[in-house]
Amino acid sequence: MLKQRKAFIWDLDGTLLDSYEIIVSSLQKTYQEYGIQTGKEDVHRHVIRYSVSSFIQRMEAETGIPFAVMKDRYSEISRKEIAHIPAVPHAKEILEYLSARGAENYVFTHRGKSTAQVLKNLGLYDFFLEIITSQDGFPRKPEPDAIRYLLEKYGLDPENTFYVGDRPLDMECAKNAGIHRVLFLPPNGYGEPSGMEEYIITDLMDVASL
């Protein structure tokens, strides 16, 4: 029998983690080592619209530097900064609010091995029943396999399950999985509506209205 309680599956970077400054600066430092200058705004917009991997793939096409080399170096640089990643305003408050009302929380993120440590640093780790990262082997977004796995494993009702993310990629993934789609567009960010979202929020506490 499907659970009737609400469930929220969360993206991390740009949604619960205010990490784009570190992501962008780490990418810029990576390419600076090869004498390549990248524009901060260009990097930021590309990462939000697509992903870090997509940006590195683009740069491989432009520079010829192998994707694997740059991805590994980027990971080394950004990993040193995980202690400095802050939470998005009201991240802990909304997770506390939802948990106190019986909602279940999960994570599906492209972030890798640093995920658990970042969440523990911020006191967010224990709010989640399961955290799916890039290390778990599921196809990357927008493929819905990871979400479908959570729906089946935990008996979640798609009609009561919401994916909260800040990028079109998140909305496409949630749409492919047949669950509700909540797009987080914080003020002064580079995100924009995708046309696939059902709800748009500008503050994480707005999730409470769902």
C-alpha positions as CSV (number, residue, x, y, z in Angstrom):
1,M,0.0,0.0,0.0
2,L,1.3,3.5,-0.9
3,K,2.0,5.9,1.9
4,Q,-0.4,8.8,2.1
5,R,2.1,11.1,3.9
6,K,4.0,13.6,1.9
7,A,7.5,13.0,0.8
8,F,10.1,15.5,-0.4
9,I,13.1,14.6,-2.5
10,W,15.7,17.3,-2.5
11,D,18.4,18.4,-4.8
12,L,21.5,19.7,-2.9
13,D,23.7,22.3,-4.7
14,G,21.8,25.5,-5.1
15,T,18.7,24.1,-3.3
16,L,19.8,23.1,0.2
17,L,23.5,24.0,-0.1
18,D,24.5,27.6,-1.0
19,S,27.5,26.1,-2.9
20,Y,27.6,27.8,-6.3
21,E,30.2,30.4,-5.3
22,I,32.6,27.5,-4.3
23,I,31.6,25.4,-7.4
24,V,32.2,28.3,-9.8
25,S,35.5,29.4,-8.2
26,S,36.8,25.8,-8.1
27,L,36.0,25.5,-11.8
28,Q,37.8,28.8,-12.6
29,K,40.8,27.7,-10.5
30,T,40.9,24.4,-12.4
31,Y,41.2,26.1,-15.8
32,Q,43.5,28.8,-14.5
33,E,46.1,26.1,-13.9
34,Y,46.1,25.5,-17.6
35,G,46.2,29.2,-18.4
36,I,42.5,29.4,-19.4
37,Q,40.4,32.2,-18.1
38,T,36.7,31.6,-17.7
39,G,34.0,34.2,-17.0
40,K,32.3,33.9,-13.6
41,E,28.9,34.7,-14.9
42,D,29.2,32.3,-17.8
43,V,30.3,29.5,-15.6
44,H,27.6,30.1,-13.1
45,R,24.8,30.3,-15.7
46,H,26.0,27.1,-17.4
47,V,26.2,25.1,-14.2
48,I,22.7,26.2,-13.1
49,R,21.2,25.5,-16.5
50,Y,23.0,22.2,-17.0
51,S,25.6,20.8,-14.7
52,V,29.3,20.9,-13.7
53,S,30.0,17.9,-15.9
54,S,28.3,19.6,-18.8
55,F,30.5,22.7,-18.4
56,I,33.7,20.5,-18.4
57,Q,32.4,18.7,-21.5
58,R,31.9,22.0,-23.2
59,M,35.4,23.1,-22.3
60,E,36.9,19.8,-23.5
61,A,35.3,20.5,-26.9
62,E,36.8,24.1,-26.8
63,T,40.2,23.3,-25.5
64,G,40.9,19.6,-26.1
65,I,41.8,19.0,-22.5
66,P,40.3,15.6,-21.6
67,F,37.1,15.6,-19.5
68,A,38.5,13.0,-17.0
69,V,41.6,15.1,-16.3
70,M,39.7,18.3,-15.5
71,K,36.9,16.5,-13.6
72,D,39.4,14.9,-11.3
73,R,41.3,18.1,-10.7
74,Y,38.1,20.1,-10.1
75,S,37.0,17.5,-7.6
76,E,40.4,17.8,-5.8
77,I,40.1,21.6,-5.6
78,S,36.4,21.7,-4.6
79,R,36.8,19.0,-2.0
80,K,39.1,21.2,0.0
81,E,36.3,23.8,0.3
82,I,33.5,21.6,1.7
83,A,34.0,22.9,5.2
84,H,33.1,26.4,3.9
85,I,29.8,25.5,2.2
86,P,26.9,27.2,3.9
87,A,23.3,26.1,3.9
88,V,20.7,28.0,1.9
89,P,18.7,30.3,4.2
90,H,15.9,28.3,6.0
91,A,17.2,24.9,4.8
92,K,17.3,23.5,8.4
93,E,14.1,25.3,9.4
94,I,12.0,23.7,6.5
95,L,13.4,20.3,7.1
96,E,12.6,20.6,10.8
97,Y,9.1,21.8,9.9
98,L,8.4,19.0,7.5
99,S,9.8,16.3,9.8
100,A,7.8,17.5,12.7
101,R,4.6,17.1,10.6
102,G,5.4,13.5,9.5
103,A,6.7,14.2,6.0
104,E,9.6,12.1,4.8
105,N,12.8,13.7,3.3
106,Y,15.2,12.2,0.7
107,V,18.1,13.5,-1.4
108,F,19.0,12.8,-5.0
109,T,22.1,14.8,-6.0
110,H,24.9,14.7,-8.5
111,R,27.3,15.5,-5.7
112,G,29.6,12.6,-4.9
113,K,31.6,11.4,-1.9
114,S,31.6,14.8,-0.2
115,T,27.8,14.7,0.3
116,A,27.5,13.1,3.7
117,Q,30.3,15.3,5.2
118,V,28.8,18.5,3.9
119,L,25.3,17.6,5.3
120,K,26.8,16.6,8.7
121,N,28.8,19.8,8.9
122,L,25.5,21.7,8.5
123,G,23.5,19.5,10.9
124,L,21.2,18.3,8.1
125,Y,22.3,14.7,7.6
126,D,19.8,13.1,10.0
127,F,16.7,14.6,8.4
128,F,17.0,12.2,5.4
129,L,15.8,8.6,5.2
130,E,18.1,8.0,2.2
131,I,20.7,10.0,0.3
132,I,21.4,9.1,-3.3
133,T,24.6,10.5,-4.7
134,S,26.6,10.1,-7.9
135,Q,28.4,7.2,-6.2
136,D,25.3,5.0,-6.1
137,G,25.4,4.2,-9.8
138,F,22.1,5.5,-11.0
139,P,21.9,7.3,-14.3
140,R,22.3,11.1,-14.0
141,K,19.4,13.5,-14.2
142,P,17.1,13.9,-16.1
143,E,16.9,10.1,-16.1
144,P,14.3,9.2,-13.4
145,D,15.7,5.9,-12.2
146,A,16.9,7.1,-8.8
147,I,13.5,8.7,-8.0
148,R,11.6,5.6,-9.2
149,Y,13.9,3.5,-6.9
150,L,12.9,5.7,-3.9
151,L,9.2,5.5,-4.9
152,E,9.3,1.7,-5.0
153,K,11.5,1.1,-2.0
154,Y,9.6,3.3,0.4
155,G,6.1,2.9,-1.0
156,L,5.8,6.6,-1.9
157,D,2.7,7.8,-3.6
158,P,3.7,9.9,-6.6
159,E,0.7,12.2,-5.9
160,N,2.2,13.0,-2.5
161,T,5.8,13.2,-3.6
162,F,7.6,16.4,-4.5
163,Y,11.1,17.0,-6.0
164,V,12.6,20.3,-5.0
165,G,15.4,21.6,-7.1
166,D,16.8,24.8,-8.7
167,R,17.5,23.8,-12.2
168,P,15.6,22.7,-15.4
169,L,17.4,19.4,-15.1
170,D,15.7,18.7,-11.8
171,M,12.3,19.6,-13.1
172,E,12.8,17.3,-16.2
173,C,13.9,14.5,-13.9
174,A,10.9,14.8,-11.7
175,K,8.5,15.0,-14.6
176,N,10.0,11.9,-16.1
177,A,9.4,10.2,-12.7
178,G,5.8,11.3,-12.6
179,I,6.1,13.3,-9.3
180,H,5.4,16.9,-8.4
181,R,7.9,19.5,-9.4
182,V,9.0,22.5,-7.2
183,L,11.5,25.0,-8.7
184,F,13.5,27.0,-6.2
185,L,14.5,30.4,-7.7
186,P,16.2,32.5,-5.0
187,P,16.3,36.3,-5.5
188,N,19.4,37.5,-7.4
189,G,20.1,34.1,-8.8
190,Y,20.8,33.0,-12.4
191,G,18.0,30.4,-12.5
192,E,14.9,30.8,-14.6
193,P,11.6,29.0,-15.1
194,S,11.8,25.8,-17.1
195,G,8.2,25.5,-18.1
196,M,8.1,22.0,-16.5
197,E,7.7,23.1,-12.9
198,E,4.3,23.1,-11.1
199,Y,5.4,25.4,-8.3
200,I,7.9,28.2,-8.1
201,I,9.3,29.2,-4.7
202,T,11.7,32.0,-3.8
203,D,12.3,31.0,-0.2
204,L,12.6,27.4,1.1
205,M,10.0,28.0,3.8
206,D,7.5,28.4,0.9
207,V,7.6,24.6,0.7
208,A,5.5,24.6,3.9
209,S,2.5,25.8,1.9
210,L,2.5,22.5,-0.1
